[in-house]
Amino acid sequence: MRQKVLVMGCGLVGSAIVKDLAPEYRVTAADISGENLGMINSIAGVEVVTADLSDAATVNKLAADHDLVIGALPGFMGYNSVKHVIAAGKNMVDISFFPEDPFGLDRLAKSKGVTVVTDCGVAPGMGNIILGYHHPRMNVQKFTCMVGGLPFKREWPWQYKAVFSPADVIEEYTRPARYIINGEMVIREALSEPEYVEFEKVGTLEAWNSDGLRSLIQTMPVPNMIEKTLRYPGTIDYLRMLRETGFFSNDEIEVKGVRIKPIDLTSQLVFPKWKLKEGEEDFTVMRIVVEGINAGVKERYTYNLFDRFDRDNGITSMARTTGYTCTAVANLMLEGRFSRPGINPAEYTGTEDGNLTFILEYLKERNVIYSMEKIS
């Protein structure tokens, strides 16, 4: 009998996950949004459930009859949804990128004997897995990850489309960026220290500090680590203007006797403009560099990714690169190839022999191709 997988959250990425898993597994797709569920109604064999996934009892009931749960909810729902799934005693892969410390759930997960992989997307996610592979196999001295998801069409004024939860996008512009220099953690404001970077097939992009290292700061003692977000040149100027003016603030203000959060107004105004229109296509560009010493020899590994919208299936590149990394790890778990109890940031999956090769091949079969260059 085929194993059963519950996918919680069926937006752009969640729906891609459902489509990828449906041929091999019995999939249940759950979401509160009828619009989201409408994107997957026609997939053969998929059970569609309308559900409030913020409710612990609902999650417990849904998870009970499944072998694995995948979380593809917005970040603000992520931590509690993982907690509810652990309480139900089910293994899980999560891509919600919630702001809370996942290790706060480690004791609970171990007490339930379940395996939970968090931050299992493209970034955080694939970069973590790659560093997780190299870290025990060489003396890593420096890790750099640059990533961005962008529309092919540069349209004034935004030159951007939100290819995952827009609320989580705004977090990138406001949350302080943590990175490591000479073994010490440094904190800078988001959008700081911009630089221009050249990419084949794309040209010049602008990179700035963002808080994407996440669990790597705790789990991988590398003396120099940094993560940067990539956008079209010029984007940083209007984002700084909006942030410094207060449009991204959660602090309430009074307008004609009504108290509102500026970020709520901003969200209502910009989210419709950030939505990919029918026929619009996106791409994902990523560069991961791992430098260090192996047996006394300096080595440098550079991984490059350029991925584009899947025209045949109508799946965004960000959904492909994020969702298929998640489903690759889900397959590892369903096949019994990764079963470490407790909370496992994505880098833990990369440490075990064969897992990175499996994931890279899985992605390659779906035409998500990481090219690797080694210099020593």
C-alpha positions, 0 to 999 in steps of 0.5 A: 500500500502506498504511503500517505502524505499530508500537505498543509498549505497549498499556495504556489509552493504547496501546490507544486509539492502536491503535484510532485508527490501525487504520482508516488504517494496518497496525498491529502492537501489541506488549506483554508483557502478555496482558491488555493485548493482550486489549483489542485482539485484536478490532480488525480488521487489527491484528497482535498480538505478545507481546514483551519490549520491554526487549530491544534485539534484539526491538525491532530485529526488530519495528521493521524492517518498519515505517514508524513506531514509537510508544512507549507504555511506562512511563517507566522503559522509555522512554529505552532503547526510544527508543534501540533504535528509533533504532538500528533506523533508524526514525522514532518518536513517544513518550509514555513521559515518561521521566526521562532527557534525550532530547537525549542521543539527539540525535546518534544520531538524526541519525546515523541520519537519523531523526525522533523526537518525544518527550513527545507526549501531553496534558501534556507534549505539547499544552501544548508544541505550543501554546507551540511555535506561539506562541513564534516568532510573538510575544514570549512573556513568560509560559506557564502550564499546569494539567492533571489527569485525574480520576474523576467519582466522588469516592471516599474516601480517594483521590478519584483513579484512575490513568488512566496508568502508576501508577508514573509518577503517583507520580513526580509526587508525588516529583520536584522541580518546576522552573519559571522566574521572571524568567528564572531556574530555580527548584526546589521540592518537588513538591506545593508552593505549592497554590492553588484554581482554578475550572473550568467544568463541574468547579468548584474544583480544587487545583493544585500545582507539578509537574515538567511543563515538562521540555524547555521549560526548554531549548528555549523561553527564556520568562522565566516558565513554570510547570506545575501538576497538578490534583486534587480539593481535599484530595488534597495532604494525604494525598499529603504524609503518605505522601511525608514518612512514606517510603511513596514512598521508593526507599531500602531498609528492613529488615522482619523480616529482609527488605529492601524498597523502601517504594515497592514495598509502596505500589505493591502496596497502592494500585495496585489501589485506583487502577484504574478499575472497570468502568463508572467514568468519568474526565475531563481538564481543562486550561488553557494560558495564553500571554501576551506582546507582538506588534507592541507589543500585549499579547496573552493566549491561553487554551486550555481543555479539558474532555474526558470518558470515551468511553462508546461505545468505552470509552476513558478521557479521559486515553487520548483526550487523550494518545493522539490528540495522539500519533496526530495527530503520527504522521499529520503524520510519515507524511504527510511534513509533519514530518521534522526529523532528531534528537530533537524535543520536542513543541514543535518540531512546533508551530513549523512553519506549519500543524501546530497547526491540523492537530492541533487539527482532528484532535482536534476530529474525535475530539471532543477540543476546545480552546477558545481565547480571545484578549485583546489 
